[in-house]
Amino acid sequence: EFITDPQIEVIVAEFNSQRVVLTGAVGRPGTMKISNIPLSLIEAVNGAGGLLSEADSRHVTIQWAGQTYYVNLRAFVSNGRAANNPLMQGGDIVNVPVLENNVAYMLGQVAQPGFVNLGINGLSLTEALVQRGGLDESFADAQGIFVFRHTANGGFDVFQLHATTPLAFGLASTGEA
């Protein structure tokens, strides 16, 4: 027996070949299957047990098709930028690094030159200056406070703060060093 002009419906039950790998400072590193419901980066990290206390959520990497993408997961959560939360694709490798040596170096005309531990949450420039005793008022040029920050491509971004008024230190308190 056979049926002429059958109507057939095919539904994918599981996507066993499509997986995302999560490594690093997450509760349960391993693989996650991708289903017919889109999986975002935050959902993938939460599905892997969430971030550990020593996780560096600002420098998460996603490797896909030979490319490495850098993601500030912390900004998604704390600054309400969830709209930029990328969707995972089969073959993605997500790495949440462990926060190590998260320090900044205070050089020049500060009262106590040296390093400042930024901790997990970071510090504002004002907080970092206060930890090192502030500017040496007899020698420091308040128009020339510079912040040098490494970029992903090995270069530097340079920021300059003109701290000639108390308002400047107020503005320096809003960002992170």
Contact map, one row per residue, 1 for C-alpha under 8 A:
111000000000000000000000000000000000000000000000000000000000000000000000000000000000000000000000000000000000000000000000000000000000000000000000000000000000000000000000000000000
111100000000000000000000000000000000000000000000000000000000000000000000000000000000000000000000000000000000000000000000000000000000000000000000000000000000000000000000000000000
111111000000000000000000000000000000000000000000000000000000000000000000000000000000000000000000000000000000000000000000000000000000000000000000000000000000000000000000000000000
011111000000000000000000000000000000000000000000000000000000000000000000000000000000000000000000000000000000000000000000000000000000000000000000000000000000000000000000000000000
001111100000000000000000000000000000000000000000000000000000000000000000000000000000000000000000000000000000000000000000000000000000000000000000000000000000000000000000000000000
001111110000000000000000000000000000000000000000000000000000000000000000000000000000000000000000000000000000000000000000000000000000000000000000000000000000000000000000000000000
000011111000000000000000000000000000000000000000000000000000000000000000000000000000000000000000000000000000000000000000000000000000000000000000000000000000000000000000000000000
000001111100000000000000000000000000000000000000000000000000000000000000000000000000000000000000000000000000000000000000000000000000000000000000000000000000000000000000000000000
000000111110000000000000000000000000000000000000000000000000000000000000000000000000000000000000000000000000000000000000000000000000000000000000000000000000000000000000000000000
000000011111000000000000000000000000000000000000000000000000000000000000000000000000000000000000000000000000000000000000000000000000000000000000000000000000000000000000000000000
000000001111100000000000000000000000000000000000000000000000000000000000000000000000000000000000000000000000000000000000000000000000000000000000000000000000000000000000000000000
000000000111111000000000000000000000000000000000000000000000000000000000000000000000000000000000000000000000000000000000000000000000000000000000000000000000000000000000000000000
000000000011111000000000000000000000000000000000000000000000000000000000000000000000000000000000000000000000000000000000000000000000000000000000000000000000000000000000000000000
000000000001111100000000000000000010000000000000000000000000000000000000000000000000000000000000000000000000000000000000000000000000000000000000000000000000000000000000000000000
000000000001111111100000000000001111000000000000000000000000000000000000000000000000000000000000000000000000000000000000000000000000000000000000000000000000000000000000000000000
000000000000011111100000000000001100000000000000000000000000000000000000000000000000000000000000000000000000000000000000000000000000000000000000000000000000000000000000000000000
000000000000001111100000000000001000000000000000000000000000000000000000000000000000000001000000000000000000000000000000000000000000000000000000000000000000000000000000000000000
000000000000001111110000000000001100000000000000000000000000000000000000000000000000000011100000000000000000000000000000000000000000000000000000000000000000000000000000000000000
000000000000001111111000000000111100000000000000000000000000000000000000000000000000000011110000000000000000000000000000000000000000000000000000000000000000000000000000000000000
000000000000000001111100000000111100000000000000000000000000000000000000000000000000000111111100000000000000000000000000000000000000000000000000000000000000000000000000000000000
000000000000000000111110000011110000000000000000000000000000000000000000000000000000000000111100000000000000000000000000000000000000000000000000000000000000000000000000000000000
000000000000000000011111010011110000000000011001000000000000000000000000000000000000000000001111000000000000000000000000000000000000000000000000000000000000000000000000000000000
000000000000000000001111110011000000000000000000000000000000000000000000000000000000000000001111000000000000000000000000000000000000000000000000000000000000000000000000000000000
000000000000000000000111110010000000000000000000000000000000000000000000000000000000000000000011110000000000000000000000000000000000000000000000000000000000000000000000000000000
000000000000000000000011111010000000000000000000001101110000000000000000000000000000000000000011110000000000000000000000000000000000000000000000000000000000000000000000000000000
000000000000000000000111111110000000000000001001111100100000000000000000000000000000000000000001000000000000000000000000000000000000000000000000000000000000000000000000000000000
000000000000000000000000111110000000000000000001111100000000000000000000000000000000000000000000000000000000000000000000000000000000000000000000000000000000000000000000000000000
000000000000000000000000011111000000000000000001110000000000000000000000000000000000000000000000000000000000000000000000000000000000000000000000000000000000000000000000000000000
000000000000000000001111111111100000000000000001000000000000000000000000000000000000000000000000000000000000000000000000000000000000000000000000000000000000000000000000000000000
000000000000000000001110000111110000000000000001000000000000000000000000000000000000000000000000000000000000000000000000000000000000000000000000000000000000000000000000000000000
000000000000000000111100000011111000000000000000000000000000000000000000000000000000000000000000000000000000000000000000000000000000000000000000000000000000000000000000000000000
000000000000000000111100000001111100000000010011000000000000000000000000000000000000000000000000000000000000000000000000000000000000000000000000000000000000000000000000000000000
000000000000001111110000000000111110000000000000000000000000000000000000000000000000000000000000000000000000000000000000000000000000000000000000000000000000000000000000000000000
000000000000001101110000000000011111111000000000000000000000000000000000000000000000000111000000000000000000000000000000000000000000000000000000000000000000000000000000000000000
000000000000011000000000000000001111111000000000000000000000000000000000000000000000000000000000000000000000000000000000000000000000000000000000000000000000000000000000000000000
000000000000001000000000000000000111110000000000000000000000000000000000000000000000000000000000000000000000000000000000000000000000000000000000000000000000000000000000000000000
000000000000000000000000000000000111111000000000000000000000000000000000000000000000000000000000000000000000000000000000000000000000000000000000000000000000000000000000000000000
000000000000000000000000000000000111111100000000000000000000000000000000000000000000001100000000000000000000000000000000000000000000000000000000000000000000000000000000000000000
000000000000000000000000000000000110111110110000000000000000000000000000000000000000001100000000000000000000000000000000000000000000000000000000000000000000000000000000000000000
000000000000000000000000000000000000011111110000000000000000000000000000000000000000111100000000000000000000000000000000000000000000000000000000000000000000000000000000000000000
000000000000000000000000000000000000001111111000000000000000000000000000000000000000111100000000000000000000000000000000000000000000000000000000000000000000000000000000000000000
000000000000000000000000000000000000000111111100000000000000000000000000100000000000100000000000000000000000000000000000000000000000000000000000000000000000000000000000000000000
000000000000000000000000000000000000001111111110000000000000000000000000000000000000000000000000000000000000000000000000000000000000000000000000000000000000000000000000000000000
000000000000000000000100000000010000001111111111000000000000000000000000000000000000000100000000000000000000000000000000000000000000000000000000000000000000000000000000000000000
000000000000000000000100010000000000000011111111111000000000000000000000000000000000000000000000000000000000000000000000000000000000000000000000000000000000000000000000000000000
000000000000000000000000000000000000000001111111111000000000000000000000000000000000000000000000000000000000000000000000000000000000000000000000000000000000000000000000000000000
000000000000000000000000000000010000000000111111110000000000000000000000000000000000000000000000000000000000000000000000000000000000000000000000000000000000000000000000000000000
000000000000000000000100011111010000000000011111110000000000000000000000000000000000000000000000000000000000000000000000000000000000000000000000000000000000000000000000000000000
000000000000000000000000011100000000000000001111111000000000000000000000000000000000000000000000000000000000000000000000000000000000000000000000000000000000000000000000000000000
000000000000000000000000011100000000000000001111111100000000000000000000000000000000000000000000000000000000000000000000000000000000000000000000000000000000000000000000000000000
000000000000000000000000111000000000000000001100111110101000000000000000000000000000000000000000000000000000000000000000000000000000000000000000000000000000000000000000000000000
000000000000000000000000111000000000000000000000011111100000000000000000000000000000000000000000000000000000000000000000000000000000000000000000000000000000000000000000000000000
000000000000000000000000000000000000000000000000001111100000000000000000000000000000000000000000000000000000000000000000000000000000000000000000000000000000000000000000000000000
000000000000000000000000100000000000000000000000000111110000000000000000000000000000000000000000011000000000000000000001000000000000000000000000000000000000000000000000000000000
000000000000000000000000110000000000000000000000001111111000000000000000000000000000000000000001111000000000000000000001000000000000000000000000000000000000000000000000000000000
000000000000000000000000100000000000000000000000000001111111000000000000000000000000000000000001111000000000000000000001000000000000000000000000000000000000000000000000000000000
000000000000000000000000000000000000000000000000001000111111000000000001110000000000000000000001100000000000000000000000000000000000000000000000000000000000000000000000000000000
000000000000000000000000000000000000000000000000000000011111000000000011111000000000000000000000000000000000000000000000000000000000000000000000000000000000000000000000000000000
000000000000000000000000000000000000000000000000000000011111100000000111100000000000000000000001100000000000000000000000000000000000000000000000000000000000000000000000000000000
000000000000000000000000000000000000000000000000000000011111110000000111100000000000000000000111100000000000000000000000000000000000000000000000000000000000000000000000000000000
000000000000000000000000000000000000000000000000000000000011111000011110000000000000000000001111000000000000000000000000000000000000000000000000000000000000000000000000000000000
000000000000000000000000000000000000000000000000000000000001111100011110000000000000000000011110000000000000000000000000000000000000000000000000000000000000000000000000000000000
000000000000000000000000000000000000000000000000000000000000111111111000000000000000000000011100000000000000000000000000000000000000000000000000000000000000000000000000000000000
000000000000000000000000000000000000000000000000000000000000011111110000000000000000000000111000000000000000000000000000000000000000000000000000000000000000000000000000000000000
000000000000000000000000000000000000000000000000000000000000001111100000000000000000000000110000000000000000000000000000000000000000000000000000000000000000000000000000000000000
000000000000000000000000000000000000000000000000000000000000001111110000000000000000000000000000000000000000000000000000000000000000000000000000000000000000000000000000000000000
000000000000000000000000000000000000000000000000000000000000001111111000000000000000000000000000000000000000000000000000000000000000000000000000000000000000000000000000000000000
000000000000000000000000000000000000000000000000000000000000111101111100000000000000000000000000000000000000000000000000000000000000000000000000000000000000000000000000000000000
000000000000000000000000000000000000000000000000000000000000111000111110000000000000000000000000000000000000000000000000000000000000000000000000000000000000000000000000000000000
000000000000000000000000000000000000000000000000000000000011110000011111000000000000000000000000000000000000000000000000000000000000000000000000000000000000000000000000000000000
000000000000000000000000000000000000000000000000000000000111110000001111100000000000000000000000000000000000000000000000000000000000000000000000000000000000000000000000000000000
000000000000000000000000000000000000000000000000000000001111000000000111111100000000000000000000000000000000000000000000000000000000000000000000000000000000000000000000000000000
000000000000000000000000000000000000000001000000000000001111000000000011111110000000000000000000000000000000000000000000000000000000000000000000000000000000000000000000000000000
000000000000000000000000000000000000000000000000000000001100000000000001111111100000000000000000000000000000000000000000000000000000000000000000000000000000000000000000000000000
000000000000000000000000000000000000000000000000000000000100000000000001111111111000000000000000000000000000000000000000000000000000000000000000000000000000000000000000000000000
000000000000000000000000000000000000000000000000000000000000000000000001111111111111100000000000000000000000000000000000000000000000000000000000000000000000000000000000000000000
000000000000000000000000000000000000000000000000000000000000000000000000111111111100000000000000000000000000000000000000000000000000000000000000000000000000000000000000000000000
000000000000000000000000000000000000000000000000000000000000000000000000011111111000000000000000000000000000000000000000000000000000000000000000000000000000000000000000000000000
000000000000000000000000000000000000000000000000000000000000000000000000011111111000000000000000000000000000000000000000000000000000000000000000000000000000000000000000000000000
000000000000000000000000000000000000000000000000000000000000000000000000001111111100000000000000000000000000000000000000000000000000000000000000000000000000000000000000000000000
000000000000000000000000000000000000000000000000000000000000000000000000001111111111100000000000000000000000000000000000000000000000000000000000000000000000000000000000000000000
000000000000000000000000000000000000000000000000000000000000000000000000000110011111100000000000000000000000000000000000000000000000000000000000000000000000000000000000000000000
000000000000000000000000000000000000000000000000000000000000000000000000000100001111100000000000000000000000000000000000000000000000000000000000000000000000000000000000000000000
000000000000000000000000000000000000000000000000000000000000000000000000000100001111110000000000000000000000000000000000000000000000000000000000000000000000000000000000000000000
000000000000000000000000000000000000000111000000000000000000000000000000000100001111111000000000000000000000000000000000000000000000000000000000000000000000000000000000000000000
000000000000000000000000000000000000000110000000000000000000000000000000000000000001111100000000000000000000000000000000000000000000000000000000000000000000000000000000000000000
000000000000000000000000000000000000011110000000000000000000000000000000000000000000111110000000000000000000000000000000000000000000000000000000000000000000000000000000000000000
000000000000000000010000000000000100011110010000000000000000000000000000000000000000011111010000000000000000000000000000000000000000000000000000000000000000000000000000000000000
000000000000000001110000000000000100000000000000000000000000000000000000000000000000001111110000000000000000000000000000000000000000000000000000000000000000000000000000000000000
000000000000000011110000000000000100000000000000000000000000000000000000000000000000000111110000000000000000000000000000000000000000000000000000000000000000000000000000000000000
000000000000000001111000000000000000000000000000000000000000000110000000000000000000000011111000000000000000000000000000000000000000000000000000000000000000000000000000000000000
000000000000000000111000000000000000000000000000000000000000011110000000000000000000000111111100000000000000000000000000000000000000000000000000000000000000000000000000000000000
000000000000000000011110000000000000000000000000000000000000111100000000000000000000000000111110000000000000000000000000000000000000000000000000000000000000000000000000000000000
000000000000000000011110000000000000000000000000000000000001111000000000000000000000000000011111000000000000000000000000000000000000000000000000000000000000000000000000000000000
000000000000000000000111100000000000000000000000000000000001110000000000000000000000000000001111100000000000000000000000000000000000000000000000000000000000000000000000000000000
000000000000000000000111110000000000000000000000000000111011100000000000000000000000000000000111110000000000000000000000000000000000000000000000000000000000000000000000000000000
000000000000000000000001100000000000000000000000000000111011000000000000000000000000000000000011111000000000000000000000000000000000000000000000000000000000000000000000000000000
000000000000000000000001100000000000000000000000000001110000000000000000000000000000000000000001111100000000000000000000000000000000000000000000000000000000000000000000000000000
000000000000000000000000000000000000000000000000000001110000000000000000000000000000000000000000111111000000000000000001000000000000000000000000000000000000000000000000000000000
000000000000000000000000000000000000000000000000000000000000000000000000000000000000000000000000011111000000000000000000000000000000000000000000000000000000000000000000000000000
000000000000000000000000000000000000000000000000000000000000000000000000000000000000000000000000001111100000000000001000000000000000000000000000000000000000000000000000000000000
000000000000000000000000000000000000000000000000000000000000000000000000000000000000000000000000001111110000000000001111000000000000000000000000000000000000000000000000000000000
000000000000000000000000000000000000000000000000000000000000000000000000000000000000000000000000000011111000000000111110000000000000000000000000000000000000000000000000000000000
000000000000000000000000000000000000000000000000000000000000000000000000000000000000000000000000000001111100000000111100000000000000000000000000000000000000000000000000000000001
000000000000000000000000000000000000000000000000000000000000000000000000000000000000000000000000000000111110000011110000000000000000000000000000000000000000000000000000000000000
000000000000000000000000000000000000000000000000000000000000000000000000000000000000000000000000000000011111010011110000000000001001000000000000000000000000000000000000000000000
000000000000000000000000000000000000000000000000000000000000000000000000000000000000000000000000000000001111110011000000000000000000000000000000000000000000000000000000000000000
000000000000000000000000000000000000000000000000000000000000000000000000000000000000000000000000000000000111110010000000000000000000000000010000000000000000000000000000000000000
000000000000000000000000000000000000000000000000000000000000000000000000000000000000000000000000000000000011111010000000000000000000001100110000000000000000000000000000000000000
000000000000000000000000000000000000000000000000000000000000000000000000000000000000000000000000000000000111111110000000000000001001111100010000000000000000000000000000000000000
000000000000000000000000000000000000000000000000000000000000000000000000000000000000000000000000000000000000111110000000000000000001111100000000000000000000000000000000000000000
000000000000000000000000000000000000000000000000000000000000000000000000000000000000000000000000000000000000011111000000000000000001110000000000000000000000000000000000000000000
000000000000000000000000000000000000000000000000000000000000000000000000000000000000000000000000000000001111111111100000000000000001000000000000000000000000000000000000000000000
000000000000000000000000000000000000000000000000000000000000000000000000000000000000000000000000000000001110000111110000000000000001000000000000000000000000000000000000000000000
000000000000000000000000000000000000000000000000000000000000000000000000000000000000000000000000000000111100000011111000000000000000000000000000000000000000000000000000000000000
000000000000000000000000000000000000000000000000000000000000000000000000000000000000000000000000000000111100000001111100000000010011000000000000000000000000000000000000000000000
000000000000000000000000000000000000000000000000000000000000000000000000000000000000000000000000000011110000000000111110000000000000000000000000000000000000000000000000000000000
000000000000000000000000000000000000000000000000000000000000000000000000000000000000000000000000000001110000000000011111111000000000000000000000000000000000000000000000000000001
000000000000000000000000000000000000000000000000000000000000000000000000000000000000000000000000000001100000000000001111111000000000000000000000000000000000000000000000000000000
000000000000000000000000000000000000000000000000000001110000000000000000000000000000000000000000001001000000000000000111110000000000000000000000000000000000000000000000000000000
000000000000000000000000000000000000000000000000000000000000000000000000000000000000000000000000000000000000000000000111111000000000000000000000000000000000000000000000000000000
000000000000000000000000000000000000000000000000000000000000000000000000000000000000000000000000000000000000000000000111111100000000000000000000000000000000000000000000000000011
000000000000000000000000000000000000000000000000000000000000000000000000000000000000000000000000000000000000000000000110111110110000000000000000000000000000000000000000000000111
000000000000000000000000000000000000000000000000000000000000000000000000000000000000000000000000000000000000000000000000011111110000000000000000000000000000000000000000000111111
000000000000000000000000000000000000000000000000000000000000000000000000000000000000000000000000000000000000000000000000001111111000000000000000000000000000000000000000000110111
000000000000000000000000000000000000000000000000000000000000000000000000000000000000000000000000000000000000000000000000000111111100000000000000000000000000000000000000110110000
000000000000000000000000000000000000000000000000000000000000000000000000000000000000000000000000000000000000000000000000001111111110000000000000000000000000000000000000000010000
000000000000000000000000000000000000000000000000000000000000000000000000000000000000000000000000000000000000000000010000001111111111000000000000000000000000000000000000000000001
000000000000000000000000000000000000000000000000000000000000000000000000000000000000000000000000000000000100010000000000000011111111111000000000000000000000000000000000000000000
000000000000000000000000000000000000000000000000000000000000000000000000000000000000000000000000000000000000000000000000000001111111110000000000000000000000000000000000000000000
000000000000000000000000000000000000000000000000000000000000000000000000000000000000000000000000000000000000000000010000000000111111110000000000000000000000000000000000000000000
000000000000000000000000000000000000000000000000000000000000000000000000000000000000000000000000000000000100011111010000000000011111110000000000000000000000000000000000000000000
000000000000000000000000000000000000000000000000000000000000000000000000000000000000000000000000000000000000011100000000000000001111111000000000000000000000000000000000000000000
000000000000000000000000000000000000000000000000000000000000000000000000000000000000000000000000000000000000011100000000000000001111111100000000000000000000000000000000000000000
000000000000000000000000000000000000000000000000000000000000000000000000000000000000000000000000000000000000111000000000000000001000111110010000000000000000000000000000000000000
000000000000000000000000000000000000000000000000000000000000000000000000000000000000000000000000000000000000111000000000000000000000011111110000000000000000000000000000000000000
000000000000000000000000000000000000000000000000000000000000000000000000000000000000000000000000000000000000000000000000000000000000001111110000000000000000000000000000000000000
000000000000000000000000000000000000000000000000000000000000000000000000000000000000000000000000000000000000000000000000000000000000000111110000000000000000000000000000000000000
000000000000000000000000000000000000000000000000000000000000000000000000000000000000000000000000000000000000100000000000000000000000000111111000000000000000000000000000000000000
000000000000000000000000000000000000000000000000000000000000000000000000000000000000000000000000000000000001110000000000000000000000001111111100000000000000000000000000000000000
000000000000000000000000000000000000000000000000000000000000000000000000000000000000000000000000000000000000000000000000000000000000000000111111100000000000000000000000000000000
000000000000000000000000000000000000000000000000000000000000000000000000000000000000000000000000000000000000000000000000000000000000000000011111100000000000000011110000000000000
000000000000000000000000000000000000000000000000000000000000000000000000000000000000000000000000000000000000000000000000000000000000000000001111100000000000000011110000000000000
000000000000000000000000000000000000000000000000000000000000000000000000000000000000000000000000000000000000000000000000000000000000000000001111110000000000000111100000000000000
000000000000000000000000000000000000000000000000000000000000000000000000000000000000000000000000000000000000000000000000000000000000000000001111111000000000000111100000000000000
000000000000000000000000000000000000000000000000000000000000000000000000000000000000000000000000000000000000000000000000000000000000000000000001111100000000011110000000000000000
000000000000000000000000000000000000000000000000000000000000000000000000000000000000000000000000000000000000000000000000000000000000000000000000111110000000011100000000000000001
000000000000000000000000000000000000000000000000000000000000000000000000000000000000000000000000000000000000000000000000000000000000000000000000011111000001111000000000000000000
000000000000000000000000000000000000000000000000000000000000000000000000000000000000000000000000000000000000000000000000000000000000000000000000001111100001110000000000000000000
000000000000000000000000000000000000000000000000000000000000000000000000000000000000000000000000000000000000000000000000000000000000000000000000000111110111100000000000000000000
000000000000000000000000000000000000000000000000000000000000000000000000000000000000000000000000000000000000000000000000000000000000000000000000000011111111100000000000000000000
000000000000000000000000000000000000000000000000000000000000000000000000000000000000000000000000000000000000000000000000000000000000000000000000000001111110000000000000000000000
000000000000000000000000000000000000000000000000000000000000000000000000000000000000000000000000000000000000000000000000000000000000000000000000000000111110000000000000000000000
000000000000000000000000000000000000000000000000000000000000000000000000000000000000000000000000000000000000000000000000000000000000000000000000000001111111000000000000000000000
000000000000000000000000000000000000000000000000000000000000000000000000000000000000000000000000000000000000000000000000000000000000000000000000000001111111100000000000000000000
000000000000000000000000000000000000000000000000000000000000000000000000000000000000000000000000000000000000000000000000000000000000000000000000000111100111110000000000000000000
000000000000000000000000000000000000000000000000000000000000000000000000000000000000000000000000000000000000000000000000000000000000000000000000000111100011111000000000000000000
000000000000000000000000000000000000000000000000000000000000000000000000000000000000000000000000000000000000000000000000000000000000000000000000011110000001111100000000000000000
000000000000000000000000000000000000000000000000000000000000000000000000000000000000000000000000000000000000000000000000000000000000000000000000011100000000111110000000000000000
000000000000000000000000000000000000000000000000000000000000000000000000000000000000000000000000000000000000000000000000000000000000000000000001111000000000011111000000000000000
000000000000000000000000000000000000000000000000000000000000000000000000000000000000000000000000000000000000000000000000000000000000000000000111110000000000001111100001000100000
000000000000000000000000000000000000000000000000000000000000000000000000000000000000000000000000000000000000000000000000000000000000000000000111100000000000000111110001000000000
000000000000000000000000000000000000000000000000000000000000000000000000000000000000000000000000000000000000000000000000000000000000000000000111100000000000000011111111100000000
000000000000000000000000000000000000000000000000000000000000000000000000000000000000000000000000000000000000000000000000000000000000000000000110000000000000000001111101000000000
000000000000000000000000000000000000000000000000000000000000000000000000000000000000000000000000000000000000000000000000000000000000000000000000000000000000000000111111100000000
000000000000000000000000000000000000000000000000000000000000000000000000000000000000000000000000000000000000000000000000000000000000000000000000000000000000000000111111110000000
000000000000000000000000000000000000000000000000000000000000000000000000000000000000000000000000000000000000000000000000000000000000000000000000000000000000000000101111111000000
000000000000000000000000000000000000000000000000000000000000000000000000000000000000000000000000000000000000000000000000000000000000000000000000000000000000000011111111111100000
000000000000000000000000000000000000000000000000000000000000000000000000000000000000000000000000000000000000000000000000000001000000000000000000000000000000000000101111111110000
000000000000000000000000000000000000000000000000000000000000000000000000000000000000000000000000000000000000000000000000000001000000000000000000000000000000000000000111111111000
000000000000000000000000000000000000000000000000000000000000000000000000000000000000000000000000000000000000000000000000000000000000000000000000000000000000000000000011111111100
000000000000000000000000000000000000000000000000000000000000000000000000000000000000000000000000000000000000000000000000000111000000000000000000000000000000000010000001111111100
000000000000000000000000000000000000000000000000000000000000000000000000000000000000000000000000000000000000000000000000000111100000000000000000000000000000000000000000111111110
000000000000000000000000000000000000000000000000000000000000000000000000000000000000000000000000000000000000000000000000000100000000000000000000000000000000000000000000011111110
000000000000000000000000000000000000000000000000000000000000000000000000000000000000000000000000000000000000000000000000001110000000000000000000000000000000000000000000001111111
000000000000000000000000000000000000000000000000000000000000000000000000000000000000000000000000000000000000000000000000011110000000000000000000000000000000000000000000000011111
000000000000000000000000000000000000000000000000000000000000000000000000000000000000000000000000000000010000000000000100011110010000000000000000001000000000000000000000000000111
